[in-house]
Amino acid sequence: MRIDTLIFDFGGVLYFPPQGQGLHRWLKFLGLREDEKIMDMIDDPLNSTLFWEIMRGTVNENEFWQYLVKKWHIPKPIFYLFQNKLKAKRNLNNYMLSFIQKKCSLYKTAILSNAGNNTRSLMENSFKLDTLVDKIIISAEEGFAKPDKELFHIALSKLNSIPKQCIFIDDLERNIAAAKEIGIRSVLFSDSQQTIDAIEKILLEEN
């Protein structure tokens, strides 16, 4: 069956947020290193209750940041500087974005992201990704987060697509496994060229 839809993860595929030592320096700078919940969310997000509450929208991202700013007395200029770092276009994976641009006239395209409720603003206002893809689906807006199968079905419905006609790209095995379980062809992202080659191979085989 002909592939007509390409669905891309955001963080770790199209966007590389600060992580590792750089992120820990920022946390120390902001005064958050002593907050156990924050450190758990950063160091082991998949096992962090707070992380999943933000991803599924039960914790509002704006309220979360306002709480931290107030609790830890973070000067607003420092906090805004940190937010601007997150919005820097150098965090984008331009190689993958160029690939999407080449394909967007031939296929339905979407971003399917586990993200808080602020992320749409980042994608649309800072990065203008809404001009590149047909749909942007944010977990916090839908109440489900990958690997919840409900989120994949929401994406399929918004795109008017069926699983066998889709390719899904993500950097986490658990999300790839969930997509495959409902019949979506999937590619695990490890680097841009490997991912593009794998997508092109599927397109050649199926189309």
N, C-alpha and C positions, 0 to 999 in steps of 0.2 A: 504494500500500500504506500502510495506516494507521501513523502514527508512534506508537510506544509507549514510547520511551526517550530521555531527555535526558542527555547526558554533558558535564560541565563541567571545564575546566582549573581549576587552583587558583591558582597564582601568576600575577598579571597579569590575572586575571578575577574570582576571588572573594576574592583576598587581594593586597594591594599591599605588599610588603616594602620596607624602607628602600633607597633607591638614590640615585644621583647624588651631589651634594655632601654630603648628610647621611650617606650610607654612608661616603664617604671620610673624613669627620671622625671617625667611629667607628673606622675602620681606623687612623687616625693615633693616636687616643686609646688603642687597644689595642696599638699598637706594631707593626702588621703592614704598614705601607706599604712597607717595604723588602723584603718577601717577594715575589719576582717571580712565583711560581706563584699566590699569592693574588691579586695585582693582575691577572694575566691572567684568572683565573677571574671576578673582579668586572667587569673592563672589557670582556671579550670571551668570555663563558662558552661560546658555541657552538664556539669554537676552542680551548677549554681541555681538555687531557687530564684534569686533575684533576677538573674539573666533571663530565665524563662518567663518570669512575670512581665518583664519589659518586652520581650519578644511577642508574647501573646496579648499584650495591651492591657493587662490587669494593673500594671503600674505605668502611669503616665510619664513619659520621658522628660517633659518639661518640669513637672513637679519633682521628679527625682533629682534633676540637676539643681533646681532651686533649693531643695532640701539640703543638698551637699554644700552649696555656696553658703547657706545660712549656718549650718551646723559647724562647718570648718572655717568660717570667716574668711572665705577666699575673696580677695579683692576682685571686683568686677573686671577691671582691665586685664588681669591675669587670666580669668576665666574666659573672656572673649578671645584672648590670644590663643588659648588652647582650642577653642571652637574653630577659630580661623585655620589652625593647623589641620584640623579634620577636614576642612572644606578645600584644602589646597589641591589644585588640579594635578599636581605631580603625583598624587596618590592614585590617580586613575590608570588603568591598564589600557593605554591607547592602542596597543597592538590588537587586543580583542575588540575594542570599540571600532577600529577600522574594519575589522572583519564583519561585524554586525552591519556597519554602514553599507558594505558591499552586498549584503544579503537581504537587507530590509525591504527592497523592492520586489524580491522574489519569494519571500516567506513572511508569515506572521511572526512577529518577534515580541518577546516579553522579558522583563526582569522579575524574578520571583525571589524575594529577599526575606530572611529572618532579620527583622529590624524593628526598632522602636518607632513611635509615632512621629518623630522629627525627621525621619529619613526621607520621606517624600519631598520635603522642602529642600534637603540637600541635593537629591537627585535632579529635581526639576529647576530650582532657582539657582543653585550653584553650578551644577554640571550640565543642565539642559538635556538630560537623558530622555525626557519625554518627547523630544523631537526626533529621537533615534529609534525608539521602539514603540510598538502599538499599545502595550499595556505595561504598567508597573503595579505589581501586587506586593503589598507590605504585610507581613505577618501580624503586626500589632493592630492593623486596621481590620483584620479579618477574624481575630480571636483564635487563630491556629498558627502553629509554627512547624516548619519542616523538622522532623520527618512525619508530622501528622498528615495522613493521606487526605484529610479534608481540605488542606491548603492546596494540594495539587488539583483536586476536583474543582475548587473555586477558580484556579487559574485556567483550567480547561474550559470552564463555562464562560469566563470573561472573554476568552479567545475564540469561542465557538469551534473548538478543536476536539479531537478524540485522541486517546493515548497513543495508538499505533502510528499516528501521523506527526508525532512530536519527537524532538530531541531535547533532552534536559541536560544542562551542564552545571556541575557543582563541584566544590573542592572537598566535600565530606562524604565518606563512604556510606554513612547511615542514611543520608538524603538520597544518594544514588540508589541504594537498595530499596528505599520506600517507593521511589518513582518506578523502578523496574517491576515492583510487585503489582502495580496497577497497569502495566503494559507500556510504559513510556520508555523509548530508547534513550539511553543515558551515557554520558561521557564524564569520567572523573577527571577534573582539572588537576594537572601537576605543573605544567607550564603552557604558555600560550601556543607555541608551535605544535606541541604534541596534541593539544586539544583541537586546534584547527584541523590538523591532519586527520584526527579521528572523526570529526564531524564530516569532513569532506568525503571520507571513505564511506560513511553511512549514506550520505546523500547520493553518492555514485551507485551504491548497491541498491538503494530503494527507489531511486528515481530514473 
